[in-house]
Amino acid sequence: MGQAGLPAPAMRILLVEDSPSDADLVQQALQLSGAGRFDFTCVERLQDALARLGNESFDVLLLDLSLPDSSGAETFRRAHSAAPLVPIVVLTGANDESLGLTAVQEGVQDYLVKGQADGRQIARAIRYAIERKQAGEQLRQQEEWLRVTLASIGDAVIAGDTHGRVNFLNPVAESLTGWKADEALGQPIQRVFHIINELTRQPADDLVSRVLSEKRVLSLANHTALLTKDGHERPVEDSAAPILAAAGQVVGVVVVFHCVADKRLAQTVLAAAHAQAVSEKNRLDAVMESLPVGVAILDSEGGIVRSNKAFGKLWGKPRPQAQEVHDYAKFKAWWADSGLPVQPEEWASAQAVQQGRTVVGQLMRIETFDGAQRFVQNSAAPIRDPGGEIVGCVVAIDDVTELERAELELRRSNEDLSQFAFAISHDLRSPLNAVSSYAKQIAEEYGDKLGGEAGVYLSYLTSATDRMRHFISDLLAYSRVAGDSGGNGAQISSDEALRSAELNLQGRIHETRAVITHDPLPDVVGSSTLLAQLFQNLLENAMKFRGEKAPLIRVSVERGDQEWVFCVSDNGIGIDPKRIEQVFLIFKRMHGDQYEGTGIGLAICRKIVERHGGRIWAESGLGKGTRFYFTLPVRAVVGEQSSAL
């Protein structure tokens, strides 16, 4: 019976037998053996079997060696080559001891002769074959894991058998000793790892022999040098340890060493740590627990396999168990921008295990299990096996509560500043309007009676109040940009923002006969009002500083790795490259009173771009037109990135 009293699943058997009567006998014998349930697929030719193995999954291959299209050892060799992970049991009429020995030596799990094996024996052979194959595959995976681990660590590793001969050399050991792995295999470790005492110049203690005889971890004495294959000398520190089987017997020796040419270590190397090459699980534990963010490892169903202390501390206690994505409903969270509850399938981890997506930086508000409210950034990335199948995911959740509070306080401060600027501008406009009104009234009622100089002074007064009024309006616009949040992550059309800017400038465009063209423009994240103002200021700047020809203005865009790069280019008078960095400074007027304006327009542009998390700069030359570049971030699209629940 299987788990929870359910019957065990039937074993899927691919029976390759060209005799229908023999195939029927085998099936009947197995079904009557009482050894479990069997699901048979029968074919008569090896070629048909190979096709089935390529497209279907089987627990075991029951193979005759006398087939119409193949016979003898070549039959199981071809089958094993086509499906090396499927265990093979030969059931044939050839009672050939030599052939049976060859078959077993080349990977066949058992060799049975027709007429000499009943149903129970065949069933037992099948079960043993499956179990041996599974055990062998587990051993292979463990050996591969160990090989990858030893090959990737920073220390040099040499392993040997009980005779002290090299059977493994990782890349670091190759580099330090000068021996290639294929050259070192089978050589005495003492020849490859040739060490001497730096002070006496005598051969160092035979560490390998001592380890094999004493069966304990040993370390090199101080002042030990490694002589490389080409005669160079490198100071090293190392340790050696016996490799013990499960029963405790010595099956080999491992030497772990590293070069200390740059500096000498002040303390004795922890021999056990270097000798036994701490397991990958322990390494992962150490890394996870040292991280300041919450980290969790999830299985393919989305269940939490393990998590670090920071993860547990962030969520509080008592934290319920999550065995699958559906359990995420127990974790209370709301999207920071919309305030809507986060649904189980919306969590980064759910998208990672269900869709294979890497999701970075989900900003949400959570309620911990001890009642606290926190803001977090939640990210997840899928974990795949060598075949590309998703076997789980890794999750990182970072507490950004203080950052969010600081941003909220900054937004409030900016709002206060904007309101203050508005109040000040209103208070300043009132006396200006009075001065301007009285000046115009004097000009209308007494203009004919005033002398020449008085009229000029009066025009100066009117012009100055008009400039001051424009100055206050621009300064208020600048303060409003500083207090704007940048759109709070809304998706907007930059194409529509440009059209809005052109509509606002229709009169100016007609007056200057400007021609404006543009590429197809993307959707971006930000404020449509601010982006329209950005385009409007840049277009107006291009039309203001035009040359003798009508303005030709081009808006283009290119996609970068993480940002859109916009360019607004013109054919105007250009800017001296030596002064180009000054154009974005507030109140900086590059041409004095030659052109109207307050020197705030480009400063507003810079502020708008920075509020959106971008950059702005210019390229120009006198008489060569100007190209203004600015960047806007690309929204973090789920699934495009090659990093919580």
Summary of the structure (lengths in Angstrom):
residues: 645
radius of gyration: 39.5
end to end distance: 35.2
largest distance: 137.2
contacts: 1949
relative contact order: 0.05
helix: 42%
strand: 25%
